[in-house]
Amino acid sequence: MSHDLLIKISIVVLLLPLLSFLIIVFNQKRLGKAAGIIGTSILGIDLFLAAIIAYNKLVTYADLSIIQWNYQWFSLGNRTIDIGVGIDNLASLMLIVVTLISFLVHLFSTEYMSEDKRYPRFYAYLGIFTFSMLGIVLANNLFNMYIFWELVGLSSYLLIGFWYEKDSAANASKKAFITNRIGDFGFLAGILIAFFTFNTFMFDDIFNQINNGVLPFDSGTMLTVMGILLFCGAIGKSAQFPLHVWLPDAMEGPTPVSALIHAATMVAAGVYLTARIFPLFTADAMTFVAYIGAFTAFMSATIGITQTDFKRVLAYSTVSQLGFMVMSLGVGAYTYGFFHLVTHAWFKACLFLASGSVIHAMHHSMHKLHDHHSDPQDIRNMGGLRRTMPKTYYAFIMATIAISGVPLTSGFLSKDGILAGTLAFGNLSGHWLIPVMAFVSAGMTAFYMFRLTIVSFYGEHKTEIASKTHENNSQILIPLIVLAVLSIWIFYSFNPIDAGSGWFAKAVKPVASVVPAEYQYDFITSNNSAIHTDNTITNSHSYLNKFEEEMHHQHYPAMILSLLIAGFGIFLSYMFYYYKKIDPDKVANAIKPLYNLSFNKWYFDEIYQKSFIGGTILLTKAMHWVDTYIFDGIVNGFAALWRMFGVFIGKFDNVVVDGLVNLSGGVIGFSGSMLRKLQTGRLQTYLLLSVIGVILLLWWII
């Protein structure tokens, strides 16, 4: 298959979900339930075409770093704005991830959302969201990516707030939208620095110029600033500290939305962006990224261990795993960061859809029992579900052991590589806090995921609602089975304890650093990449040689340590919640301050409410006071003065000017009235007056 044909197919893959959106959104009443069939069918075609692209790129054109098409959109002074699409190994794999998850969510929703009154609109929103996400994946430049980046923000706002009649859903959608705007502002600032420095938005052109010594303001510090600002977009979209607060609240959207947005697509966009701009990160920028990811992973894991809402536990698990991915890229374990993005997509989507299966069954049970007050998402209302919902349970437990890093799963392979990378990074750079947070987070992940599984699926039914649940139909179960199967290690490497020799690791090779040697870590080799005529950078000899060698040495220590820590976390879960040898309530009371800190999510919402939100409200009140009493006071004072001046002028006009005019008129009028008496019209009177006048005149003369 030729390059041109692959590009054309990729554009079709991009536009098909948009077509689905347009068909459904303008024919909602006419289509009804057919909207689900149309949307699912179009995504099925999209998945098939994405598989064709991935096969051709990974097999037929494996030796070519990127296949791309550029188009000169318009000129801006002496600069040209180019847009286009690019297909490299990252993009081809992400196409599979996005289209497969979206297809399975479409299929799942045909049953899960079947009774919703806005069923067609839901499928329209799914279409526009998938279109936006595919646009990010296929973008070969910052400009394209930013356009679709913002469109993802809009479409996620629509999906999170789909049940907008609920205040919690409406507030969650606003919170997600506003929080992401903060990160996106930094992203935009980084894009502008890049454009006015390099006169282009194209990734490969920017990398080539940095490789040739062109830096923002001729400064390595500004290159670091530019990298961190671009990474701010990832902090927002991938829910990294301190902008992580939107993602748990976004659980107010329908469960299929949680699987779509919070498993493989929207939240993965930030990690994908970080991987895209990885070559321009300086040592300081990488350290910043690594610490943000490590702290996010640790902080979210500590919160997940105490939550009681089924989906909220999974939400904080998502934030924590995203922290692992970002941390992996920050320490330099590029391959394993992206590897974990893909493996996490499968098992986290499986977990969310399984939670949807449970919640769907709990809702039906509540309707049967006419119970409208119980919370169908509270794990304390569940228990014993593995007997009533065995297929859902098996899918859920498979995904649980994958996310916990148990051997023979995909999660073990990717997480093992990340943890080995943190040990290598700590050993080479001296930043030992990062591996400490990483390993502790891995242990807590195993603890809270098995806690969730045991409390929800094991033991006796805690409520009558749970006892009346039953397994769902095939539209809900098929996606679970597919995703659970994809969580097995064999799909990524024939070696169950090391992914380094697998096809995935070979497909996603470490990329070249284009940063000048003086701004890299001491253990990072200077760039040896070759610039080709097609403006691509070869990745074969340009990675962190010392880092890779150190990772190889740390592989088995990291694996043994992670297994011990994860095993201890699973052991504690069973001791707490299965065998009940330890009373969770007693432990919670013994460490009440720490428990409250975890249960209340480190009080981030309260802190933000008091500081940023409260501060913004206080600032608006202060500005209102200034506007009312100072600006309006000055304006109103001048108005009062002019009003008084106007009154004075009015009085002067009425009394003086009008008085003089009226006096003159009165005198003239009086004179006229007196003279009018002389004008009798009688000749005799006129003759008499003439004679008198002559006599008086003669008298005066004489």
VENJO-V852925 format. One record per run of one state. SS is the DSSP state (helix for helix, strand for strand, loop for the rest). FROM is the first residue (numbers start at 0). TO is the last residue. Records with the same first field share a line. If there is no record, write none. Layout:
# VENJO-V852925
SS: FROM-TO  FROM-TO
This chain:
# VENJO-V852925
loop: 0-1  25-26  31-32  60-64  76-77  112-117  139-139  160-165  198-200  211-214  218-218  237-243  252-253  264-264  276-276  280-281  304-307  331-332  368-376  381-383  388-388  403-407  429-430  457-462  467-472  485-486  491-497  501-501  507-515  519-529  531-535  537-543  578-582  590-590  599-599  678-681  701-701
helix: 2-24  27-30  33-59  88-111  118-137  141-159  166-197  202-210  215-217  219-236  244-251  254-263  265-275  277-279  282-303  309-330  333-367  378-380  384-387  389-402  409-428  431-456  463-466  473-484  488-490  498-500  502-506  516-518  544-577  583-589  591-598  600-677  682-700
strand: 65-75  78-87  138-138  140-140  201-201  308-308  377-377  408-408  487-487  530-530  536-536
